[in-house]
Amino acid sequence: MTPAPPVVEWQTFAHPHYQQLSKKHAFDSHLSILDLIANQGATESMAILRRGRGDSQFRRLASDKT
């Protein structure tokens, strides 16, 4: 029996911007979810994450073409 080929998945993530409490410099993207929750609270964080999905793309490739 031949093992199934691996499946590769990746995401092109459109990072949402949100108000951060630090005014020292521009927006810092790709931080921990804890940064989002600390700056926006749990309810608003969920709304921001849902809005951020609009431009994100998921792709799945199988190594075989069948």
RORO-803353 format. One line per 10 residues: number of its first residue (from 1); their letters; for each residue x, z, y of N, C-alpha, C. Coordinates in pm, 1 decimal. Example, Ala and Ser with C-alpha at 12.3 -4.5 7.8 and 13.67 -1.06 7.14 Angstrom:
# residues 2
1) as) 1319.0:780.0:-569.0:1230.0:780.0:-450.0:1320.0:780.0:-330.0  1285.0:708.0:-225.0:1367.0:714.0:-106.0:1290.0:787.0:3.0
END
This chain:
# residues 66
1) mtpappvvew) 85.0:0.0:-117.5:0.0:0.0:0.0:89.8:0.0:124.1  58.0:-86.9:216.4:133.2:-96.0:341.1:69.8:-4.0:445.3  151.3:77.9:513.9:93.6:165.2:616.7:38.6:84.1:734.3  -61.2:137.1:797.4:-121.4:71.1:913.7:-19.5:64.8:1027.8  -19.0:-44.5:1102.4:74.4:-54.3:1214.8:38.3:47.5:1323.0  135.4:90.6:1399.1:105.9:187.4:1505.9:20.9:124.7:1615.7  -57.6:205.3:1679.3:-139.1:161.6:1792.4:-78.7:222.4:1918.3  -57.4:139.0:2018.8:0.9:184.4:2144.7:-108.9:189.7:2249.2  -118.6:301.5:2317.5:-215.4:317.0:2426.2:-141.9:361.3:2551.1  -183.0:310.8:2667.6:-129.0:360.8:2792.6:-234.9:350.7:2900.1
11) qtfahphyqq) -208.5:419.0:3009.0:-304.0:424.7:3118.9:-232.8:390.0:3248.6  -295.3:306.8:3327.7:-252.9:283.4:3464.5:-340.9:373.8:3549.3  -283.8:481.5:3597.4:-362.0:585.2:3662.3:-358.1:570.5:3813.0  -474.3:562.1:3874.8:-486.4:559.7:4020.1:-500.7:704.4:4066.5  -392.4:761.3:4114.2:-390.7:903.0:4150.1:-476.6:928.0:4273.8  -576.4:1014.9:4263.0:-660.2:1044.1:4380.4:-584.7:1130.6:4481.1  -611.2:1108.7:4608.3:-552.4:1191.8:4713.4:-652.9:1299.1:4751.9  -603.8:1415.2:4785.8:-688.3:1527.0:4826.5:-611.7:1610.0:4929.5  -683.2:1691.4:5002.0:-621.7:1775.9:5103.7:-539.0:1885.7:5038.3  -411.1:1891.3:5073.0:-323.7:1997.8:5026.2:-301.8:2095.5:5140.3
21) lskkhafdsh) -286.9:2221.6:5106.4:-274.7:2325.0:5208.2:-145.6:2316.3:5287.3  -39.9:2266.4:5227.7:89.3:2255.4:5295.9:83.9:2142.4:5397.8  113.6:2172.1:5521.2:114.4:2071.1:5627.7:257.4:2030.1:5663.0  356.1:2070.0:5583.2:495.9:2043.6:5614.8:533.9:1897.3:5597.2  469.4:1825.6:5506.1:505.1:1687.5:5478.5:384.7:1612.5:5424.6  403.7:1485.6:5395.9:294.4:1400.6:5347.9:245.3:1445.9:5210.3  139.8:1382.9:5166.1:77.8:1414.9:5037.9:178.2:1402.8:4923.8  184.0:1504.5:4838.0:266.8:1502.6:4717.0:178.4:1463.8:4599.5  201.8:1347.2:4544.5:119.0:1301.8:4432.6:178.9:1343.7:4298.8  98.9:1328.7:4194.4:138.3:1351.8:4055.6:184.7:1494.4:4029.0
31) lsildlianq) 120.5:1589.6:4093.3:148.4:1730.1:4067.2:57.4:1780.2:3955.7  71.7:1903.6:3920.9:-8.7:1965.3:3816.3:-155.3:1974.1:3858.5  -242.1:1977.0:3759.9:-384.3:1999.4:3785.3:-405.6:2131.4:3857.6  -313.5:2224.0:3836.8:-323.9:2354.0:3905.1:-313.1:2338.3:4056.1  -235.3:2242.3:4103.0:-225.6:2217.0:4246.9:-360.5:2171.5:4301.2  -424.8:2081.3:4230.3:-557.0:2033.4:4272.1:-657.5:2147.8:4277.2  -662.0:2228.0:4171.6:-758.4:2338.9:4166.4:-728.7:2442.2:4274.1  -601.8:2473.7:4297.1:-565.2:2572.0:4399.2:-600.6:2524.2:4539.3  -591.5:2394.8:4561.8:-619.7:2340.7:4694.7:-766.4:2308.4:4717.0  -839.7:2272.8:4611.9:-977.4:2225.2:4628.5:-1083.4:2308.4:4558.9
41) gatesmailr) -1045.2:2394.5:4467.6:-1143.6:2470.1:4390.5:-1191.8:2389.3:4271.5  -1251.9:2456.6:4175.2:-1289.0:2393.5:4048.5:-1394.9:2283.8:4064.9  -1499.0:2309.4:4141.5:-1608.9:2212.6:4154.5:-1563.3:2085.4:4223.7  -1496.5:2098.6:4336.9:-1448.3:1981.5:4409.8:-1340.2:1907.9:4330.9  -1259.5:1981.7:4255.1:-1156.3:1918.5:4172.6:-1218.4:1822.0:4072.0  -1325.8:1863.5:4007.7:-1393.5:1775.5:3911.7:-1447.4:1650.6:3980.4  -1502.9:1666.6:4099.4:-1554.9:1551.6:4174.0:-1441.4:1455.3:4210.0  -1328.0:1507.9:4251.3:-1212.2:1424.8:4286.1:-1162.2:1350.6:4162.6  -1152.4:1418.8:4050.6:-1106.1:1353.9:3928.5:-1200.2:1242.6:3885.2  -1328.2:1265.3:3896.3:-1424.7:1161.1:3858.5:-1414.2:1040.2:3951.4
51) rgrgdsqfrr) -1395.4:1063.0:4080.4:-1378.7:952.0:4174.6:-1249.9:876.0:4146.3  -1144.8:945.6:4104.0:-1015.4:883.9:4080.1:-1011.2:790.6:3961.8  -1111.6:796.7:3876.0:-1113.0:712.2:3757.3:-1146.7:566.7:3788.0  -1199.5:538.4:3904.0:-1246.1:403.4:3934.7:-1141.4:295.3:3921.2  -1019.9:320.7:3967.2:-914.7:220.0:3962.0:-824.5:235.8:3840.9  -845.9:339.6:3762.0:-761.4:362.6:3645.2:-801.4:267.3:3533.4  -702.7:229.7:3454.7:-728.1:139.3:3343.5:-663.5:194.6:3217.4  -734.5:183.3:3108.0:-680.8:221.2:2978.4:-658.8:92.3:2900.9  -547.4:83.7:2832.2:-520.2:-32.9:2750.4:-478.0:11.7:2611.7  -519.2:-65.1:2515.8:-485.0:-33.7:2376.7:-433.8:-160.0:2310.3
61) lasdkt) -320.1:-151.0:2249.9:-260.0:-263.8:2179.4:-235.1:-225.3:2035.3  -267.6:-312.1:1946.2:-230.6:-295.1:1806.1:-113.9:-389.8:1780.3  -24.9:-348.5:1694.2:94.0:-431.6:1669.1:60.9:-556.4:1588.7  -52.2:-557.2:1519.8:-89.9:-679.2:1446.7:-196.0:-754.1:1525.1  -204.1:-883.0:1507.2:-295.5:-969.5:1582.4:-421.1:-1001.5:1504.1  -454.5:-924.9:1400.7:-571.6:-955.9:1319.5:-696.9:-899.2:1377.5
END
